[in-house]
Amino acid sequence: MNKFFCLIMMSLFVVGCSTSSDVESTTEAVATSASKAVENAPELVQSAAPVSKAKNNLMIYPSAEETQPLQVGTAVPGFNVLTVDGEEKLFPAGQRDKPLMLVTFRGGWCPFCNVHLEELQEVVPELSAAGMEVAFLSGDRPEILYAGLKDGAQATAKESNYVIYSDANVEAASALGIAFKMPEAIRGRLIDSLGATDGSVDLHSALSVPSVYIIDTSGHVAFVHTDPDYKVRLSAEDTKAAAMKVLARN
């Protein structure tokens, strides 16, 4: 009996030792795998989903190419911008009295933006008269929304009664899915050389992809043009054609 009991105990001991060894091997393998995953994690984070800013829950993407603009048929969330006097202006979500065209641009320091604003003089007054609300959204701080434009664009804005708001806080660009992170080297040059202080570049290290959004009276995107290449802009002719189609349906 004692002999049989000893044999049982020895068997259990052998099994226990074997199991312990297996566990140690498995633990080591898992630890090695986890270590490799941690080493690779920064690359995965950088190339994955957008950077989320805690303040105001802003969504700022790693690059212009990785932005996710709202598409046609999508409901547009509400957002706040600032007037030239620094007062808040709310663009609420939902039903609107008339269609809204939003033209986003980087700032008065951007030569391509100035040219685009001048070109739109051909159509903005006509669209406004036809019943389209037109608003320009700049990344500049409020007090230089008009003064920061180049001479030609500044004159155009005045003559055509452009309504320009500041999106220095990136709320509009974030809501539209077109805000992206600026490389630090370029950010420093814009602030130091071009005076982009207290704008979206300075406050959030961010810019918006230049875009044209047309929102219908139901509060949904009816038309969108956006291109990560800031040199590519929607022509005045194409802007008018898109706007007139939306006006005809609203």
N, C-alpha and C positions, 0 to 999 in steps of 0.2 A: 504493500500500500504506500509506504513511504517512498519507495523507489518510483512508483507511478506518479506520485505527487511531484517529485523532483523533476521527472521528465516533463511534466506539464509546465512547471515554472521555468525550466530552461527554454522551452519552446516559446513561451510568452516573452522571455527576455530577448531571444533572437529576433522575434517579430518586432518588438519594441525598438531594438537597436536599428533594425532595417528601416523602420518607419521614420525614426529620428533623422537618419542620414538622408532619406528622401526629402524630408521637409526642409532640411538645411540646404540641399541642392536646389529645391524649388524656390526657396526664399532668396538665395543668391541670384538665381536667374531673373526673378521678378525685380530685385533691386537693380541689377544691371540694366534691364529693360527700362525701368523707370528713370535711371540716370541718363540713358540715351535720349529718352523722351524729353527730359528737362533741358538737355543740351540743345535739342532741336526746336524747343518751344518758341524762342524769340522769332525765328524765321516764319513759323506758322502764324503767329499773331500778326506779324507785319504784313503778310500777304492774304490775310483772311478778312473777316467782317470789319465794319467801320469802327473808328475810334469814337467812343461815347464820352462826351464831356458831362460831368455831373452837374455843372452849373447850367440851369435852364434846360437840362436834358438835351443838349445840342448833339447832333450827329454830324461829325466831321470825318470825312473819308481820308484814307492815307494819300490819295493822289487824285488828280482830275480824271484819270482813266478809270478809277475804281468807284466814282460816284454813281449813285443810283437815282437818276431823275424820276420824278413822278411821271407816269405815262398817261396817255389819253384814256379817259374813263375813270380815272382815280379821283376820289374826293380829296380836295385840298384842305389841309388843316389850317386853323387860324394862326396868325402870327402878328407880332408887333414890330414896327419900324419907328424911326424918328424923323420928325420934320426938321427943316433947316433951323428952326428955333429950339430944337432939342425936346420937343413935346412928343409924347407917344401917339402913334397912329395905329389902330387895330384894323387888320384885315380879317374879319371873322370868317369862320367856316360856314358852309351851308348856303342857303338861298341868297341871291343877289338881285338888286333891282335891274341891273344891266350887266352885260359881259365885261370882263376885266382883262386887259392885256398888261402883263408884267414884263418889262425889259430889264434884265439884270446886267450890270457891268462892274468891272473891277474897281474903277476909281478914276478921278480926273487925271491922275498921273499916267494912265495907260493910253498911248497914242491910238491904238486900234479902237478903243472905246470912244474916243473923241470923234474919230472918223465915222463910226457907226451912228453916233448921236446926230451928227450933221446930215447923214444920208436919210435918216428917218424923218427929217423935216418935210420931205416930199409927201409923206403919207399920214403922219400923226394928226395934224389939224383936220384932215378929211375924215379920219376914223373917229375922232372925238365928236365931230359934227354929226356923224351917222349913228351915234349912240354908244360908242365903245369908251369905257373908262380906261385911260392909259396912265400907267405909273412906271417910273424908272426907279430901280433899286441899286444904290451905289454902296460900295464897301467903305467909302470915306466917312469921316466924322461929320456931324450935322453942319457945322459952320462953314465948311468948304464945299458943300454939295454943288454949288453953282460957281463960287469964286475959284475953286480948284480946277475947273475945266479950262482947256486951252481956248484962245480967243474965238476961234471959229465956232466951236461947240457951245461956248458960253453965249455967244450972240444968238445962235440957233435956239438954245434953251429959252432965252428971253423972248425972242420973236414968236416962237411957237407955243409959248406958255407950258413948257414941259413941267410936269410935277415930279420932282425928284425927292426920294426919301433915303435916309441913311439906314443901311443894314450892317452897321459897324458891329452890332452884337450877334450877327450871323443867324438871327432867328428865322428870317425868311429863307435864306439859302439852305439852312438845316431842314426846314419844313418841306422845301421843294426837292430835297435830296441832291443838291449841287454844291455843297460846301466841302472843301478839301484842305488838307494840311499843307502849309508852305514849308519848303526846305529852309532850314535855318539861315543858310548863307544868303539865299535870295531875300528872305525876310529882312535881314539886317541891311542889305543894300537899298531896299525899298524905303525903309524907315530913315536911314541916314542920308541917302541921296535924293529921294523923291518926296520926302516929307509925308509919308503915309503913317503919321503918328495918330494914335487914338482911333484908328480905323480898324477894320477886321484883321488886317495884317498884324497890327501892333497888339490888339487886345486878345486875339484868339489864334494868332499865327495861321490864319485861314483866309481863303479867297473863295469866291463863287465862280462856277463855270458860267461864262456869258451865255445867257439863254433868253428865249422869248416864250412866254407861257400865255395862252389865252384860256381863261376860265369862263365857263358858261353860267347862265343864271341859276342853274341848279347847284353850283359850287364845285363842279367837276372839271377836270382838265379836258378841254376840247381840242387843243392844239399845243404842241411843244416842239421847239427846236433848241437843241443843245449840242455842243461839240467840245470835247476836252481840249482841242486845239484852239487857244484863245484868239488866234488870227482868223478863224473861220466864223463869219457872222451871217445871219439871215438877211438877204437883200431887202430893200424897201419894197420892191415889187412883190416879192413872195410874202412879205409880212402883210401887205395890204390884201392880197388874195386870200390868205388864211383867215384874216380878220373878217373879211366880207362874208365868207362862208359861214362863220359862226354867227354873225349878225343876222344873216338870213334865216337861221334856225331859231333865233331867240327873240 
